Amino acid sequence: MRRSCFAILSAILLCLSSCSKNGTNIDKEIAVYYGVSSYAMFEAEQQDINFILNQYRSLTFTQTKQPFSFSTAFHVVINQGEETLARFFVDENNIFWINDSYYQVQTGSFDYQFLKKLYENSYQKAMKG
C-alpha cells in the first residue's frame, strides 16, 4: 500500500512538473527589427533561434563609448512562453545596446552577418507572399 501511494504521488508530481511554464517543450519565439525598416521578423527555425541565443549568452561585455549605429542595428527579443530570454540591440560593428548602456564584446563572438541573412531571407519570403 505504501509503495502504491508513493508511486501515485511520484506520478502526480512528475505530471505537475512537466506542466511548468518554463518547460523545455515550449518553443522559443523571436522578434527581430532592423534599423528604420517597417518590416519585423517574427518567425525562425528553433535551431536558428538557439544559435543566436547561445551566441549572445556566451558573450562577456565591457562598456564602451564607441558610436552605435541605429541605422544598422537589429533589435532582438527572444521569448519562451512568458519569459524573456534575451533582449538586445546589436549594430554592424558588434556594439550592443543593453539596458540603456553601450557595450563591446570582451570575450566570445556574435555573428551579425548570420542575423542579417536570417532577417533578409525572412523579408524576401514575406514579399513573395
N, C-alpha and C positions, 0 to 999 in steps of 0.2 A: 504494500500500500504506500509506504514511504517513497519507494522508487518511482511509482506511478505518479505521485504528486510532484516529485522533483522533475520528472520528465515532462509533465504537462506544464509546469511553471517555466521550465527552461524553454520549451517550445513557444510559449506566450511571450517571454522576454525576447527571444530571437525575432519573432514576428514584429514586435513593437520597435525593436532597434532598427529593423530594416525599413520602417516607415519614417524614419528621421528625415527632416527636410534637407539635411546635409548629406544624404546618402549618395554614394558614388554612382548610383544608377540614374541620376538626374543629369541630363545633357547640359553642357556648358553653352551659354549663348554669348554672342559677341556683337558689339555695335562699333563701327569704325566710321569716323567722319574725317574728311580731308580738307584742310585749308578753308577756303571760302566756297567750296563746291556745295551745291544744294543736294547732291547725291550722298546717301548714307548706306553703308553696307550692314546688313543685319543677319546674314547667313554665311556660314563657312563649315567645312568639314571639321569634325571633332579633332582629328589629328592636327589640323592647321591651327585650331584654337589652342590646343595643348602645346604646340610648338611655340607659339607666341607667348603664352602664359609662362611656360618653363624658362624661356629665354629671359623674360622680364624678372621672374623670381630669382634667377641666378645672379643678377647684377648687383654690384655694390656701387654706390654713388658718392660723389663729392660735390659740394655746392660750387657753382661757377657763376661768373659774371659775363661769360661769353654770350653773344647775341642769340636770341631764339627767333626762328623764322616761322611765324604763324602761317605764312602762305604755303609752306611745305610741310606743315605739321599734321600728323594724324592724331586724332583723339580716339583712344581705345578704351572701351569698357567691356569687361568680361564678367558675366554673372553665372552663378549656378543656383537655380531656384531663386530665392530671395536674397542670397548672399553675393555681395560684390567681391570678386576675387582679385580684380585689378582695375585701376582707373588711372590713366596717364596720357600725357601728350608727348610725342617724340617728333623732332624735325629731321631733315635730311642730314644734318651733321651729328646725329645721335645725341642731341641735347634734349633732356627730358624736363618737362614742367610738371611737377607733382606738388600738390598742396601749396600752391602759390609761391613755390621756390624753383629755381633752375638748377639742374644737375648735369654733370657729365659722368660718363661711365668710368669708374675706377678699376673694377675688375669684371671680366665677362665681356660678352658682346651681344649686340642686338642687331638682327638682320632687317634693317629698314627696307631694303630692296625686296625682300620676301613679302613684307606687309604691303608695300606699294603694288607689287604684282598681283597679290591676292585681291586688293581693292580694285585695281584696274580690270581684272578678269571679271569680277562681280559686276562692275559698271557696264562692261561690254555685253555681258549676258542679259542684264536688265534692259539695255537699249534694244536688243534683238527681240525682246518680248517673249 
